[in-house]
């Protein structure tokens, strides 16, 4: 259980890092897009813990990276499926 929480926390922290880097001011931090990114970062960290059950240092780092890039990856997949379904 503690391992899963570590993955979720690291995914969330990856999303926090992305939000703090991309935000230009305090108003940007309050936008729905940024809050959505924080929530999805934690979810991506959980999904990473489900897919990789080895609780080691490289997987913790990858959980952080997955939280950082998770939303961009999901949006790219959705756009790809939309393009395939529209043609």
C-alpha positions as CSV (number, residue, x, y, z in Angstrom):
1,X,0.0,0.0,0.0
2,X,2.8,2.4,0.9
3,X,4.5,1.7,-2.5
4,X,1.3,2.6,-4.4
5,X,1.0,5.9,-2.4
6,X,4.6,6.7,-3.3
7,X,3.9,6.2,-7.0
8,X,0.7,8.4,-6.7
9,X,2.6,11.1,-4.8
10,X,5.5,11.1,-7.3
11,X,3.1,11.3,-10.3
12,X,1.4,14.2,-8.5
13,X,4.7,15.9,-7.9
14,X,5.7,15.5,-11.5
15,X,2.4,17.3,-12.4
16,X,3.1,20.0,-9.8
17,X,6.6,20.5,-11.4
18,X,5.0,20.9,-14.8
19,X,2.4,23.3,-13.6
20,X,4.9,25.5,-11.8
21,X,7.2,25.6,-14.8
22,X,4.4,26.5,-17.3
23,X,2.4,28.9,-15.1
24,X,3.2,32.6,-15.9
25,X,1.4,33.9,-12.8
26,X,-0.9,33.1,-9.9
27,X,-4.0,33.3,-12.1
28,X,-2.7,30.5,-14.3
29,X,-2.4,28.2,-11.3
30,X,-6.1,28.5,-10.6
31,X,-7.2,27.5,-14.1
32,X,-9.1,24.3,-14.6
33,X,-6.5,23.0,-17.1
34,X,-3.8,23.2,-14.4
35,X,-6.0,21.5,-11.7
36,X,-6.9,18.8,-14.2
37,X,-3.2,18.2,-14.9
38,X,-2.6,17.8,-11.2
39,X,-5.4,15.3,-10.8
40,X,-4.3,13.3,-13.9
41,X,-0.7,13.3,-12.7
42,X,-1.7,11.4,-9.6
43,X,-3.8,9.0,-11.6
44,X,-1.0,8.4,-14.0
45,X,1.3,7.7,-11.0
46,X,-1.2,5.1,-9.8
47,X,-1.5,3.5,-13.3
48,X,2.3,3.3,-13.4
49,X,2.3,1.5,-10.1
50,X,-0.3,-1.0,-11.4
51,X,1.8,-1.7,-14.5
52,X,5.1,-2.0,-12.8
53,X,5.0,-3.8,-9.5
54,X,8.8,-3.5,-8.8
55,X,9.1,-0.7,-6.2
56,X,12.6,0.5,-7.0
57,X,14.4,3.8,-7.6
58,X,14.2,3.8,-11.4
59,X,10.4,3.1,-11.3
60,X,9.9,6.0,-8.8
61,X,11.7,8.3,-11.2
62,X,9.7,7.1,-14.1
63,X,6.5,7.7,-12.1
64,X,7.6,11.3,-11.6
65,X,8.3,11.6,-15.4
66,X,4.9,9.9,-16.2
67,X,3.2,12.5,-14.0
68,X,5.0,15.3,-15.8
69,X,4.2,14.1,-19.3
70,X,1.0,12.1,-18.6
71,X,-1.5,14.6,-19.8
72,X,0.4,15.4,-23.0
73,X,0.6,11.6,-23.7
74,X,-3.1,11.1,-23.1
75,X,-4.1,14.1,-25.3
76,X,-1.9,12.8,-28.1
77,X,-3.6,9.4,-28.0
78,X,-7.1,11.0,-28.0
79,X,-6.2,13.2,-31.0
80,X,-4.8,10.2,-32.9
81,X,-8.0,8.2,-32.3
82,X,-10.2,11.2,-33.3
83,X,-8.3,11.5,-36.6
84,X,-8.7,7.8,-37.3
85,X,-12.4,7.8,-36.5
86,X,-13.2,10.9,-38.5
87,X,-11.8,9.5,-41.8
